[in-house]
Amino acid sequence: MSEIIEMQTYYIYIIKCNDPLIKYSYVGSTKNFTRRMLEHKCNSKNNNAKLYDFIRNNGTFDNWNMTIIDTLITDNTLDVRLKEQEHILQQTSKLNKINAYISDKDCLLLHKDYYILNRDNILQKKKTYYIKNKSIKHEYYLKNRANILQKQKQAYQLKKNNKNQSI
């Protein structure tokens, strides 16, 4: 049975200030441009996100222009995120707090950097969690020992059988 893939239209847009001295911009994507523009306008009144604070500090949303810069027809949102990220980098949009796309390699580097910066705090939280839950985990083990041991034996046998078949 074949699955019907529905293609959808996505819009990549940019929000720029009408004042040419303000070089900051924001790039986003949406399936419904009109709805998204209304959301940005509404959020610019009281939302404290970096984008909306900046808009309020430089006039109201009426002092800003939201324009479609690219249109994609696709069934794959990854294509949209990649294209949006391409525009974020081209426009050097400083109001985007989050990247539209990040590669697996970059993601691993970010996690590694985060761990390095927060290592002591992370280890302290793990230690506190272990101490707090040690007795609970032990009680669970005692209550469910037979099931746990049986699952371990099954996993061992399965691994052993797979190893013998590959030889």
Secondary structure, DSSP 8 states (H G I E B T S, - for coil): -------EEEEEEEEEESSTT---EEEEEES-HHHHHHHHHHHHHH--SHHHHHHHHTS-GGGEEEEEEEEEEES-HHHHHHHHHHHHHHHT-TT--S-S---HHHHHHHHHHHHHHHHHHHHHHHHHHHHHHHHHHHHHHHHTHHHHHHHHHHHHHHHHHHHHHH-
